[in-house]
Amino acid sequence: MAIQHQEKINLYQMAVIFSVLFALVGFTYNVWRMEVSEENNTIRTASFEMLLELSSLEQLIYTAHYDGNLVEGSPRKGWVKIGLIADLSLLTADSIRDTATALKNTWAQRWNSVVDNTDSVTQIVQAIDAVRESIKLELKMLD
């Protein structure tokens, strides 16, 4: 009878150990999943805001170049948008950050000739498109 009692105690102890381990693994997974989800949400939000700013920047460039409207197509507004895009890229993946930096560099080299130089417009728009493409690729890879 003492042996049966000891076996029950051993079985009970094993069940308790298994339950604690199972709870610990479940809690650890839940914390990890929440962190990944939050990071993905931050990347998505920053990416969508960047897409909006990229569209706005492209519109600004076309307004300055094709319409000759330097009020709506002001380079100062362009610098603000470029700065915001660069800042938002810090919340995203390295590939997006790299293309946003390339866009900022292209803008820095070409902004003053956007009004009268089609080549400058083309190069800046290509840099905008590269950022868009890197954003789309990153968004497709998120969990």
C-alpha positions, 0 to 999 in steps of 0.5 A: 500500500505504501508503494501505491501511495508513493507511485501516486505521489510520483505521478502527481509530481510529474504532472505538476512538473509537466504542467509548469513546463507547458505553461512556461513554454506557452507563456514564452511563445506568447511573449515572443509572438506579441513582440514580433506582431508589434514589430510587424505592426510598426513596420507596416504603419511606417511603410504605409506612411512612407508610401503616402509621402513618396506619392506626395513627393512625386506629385510635388516633383511633377508639379514643379517640373511639368507645371512650373508651379514653384509654390506647390512644387517647392523644393522646401516642401520636398526636403521636408518630405525627404526628411520624413521618409528618411526618419520613417525608414528607421522604423523599417527593414535595412533594405528600405532604409538603404533605398530611402538613403539613396533617395535622399542622396539623389534628391540632395544632388538633383533637387535644384534642377528638377524644374528644368532638367528631365534627367533629374526628374527621371533619376529622382522618380526612379529612386522613389520607385526603388523605395516603393519596391523595397517597401512592397517586398518587405510587406510581403515578407512580414509574418 
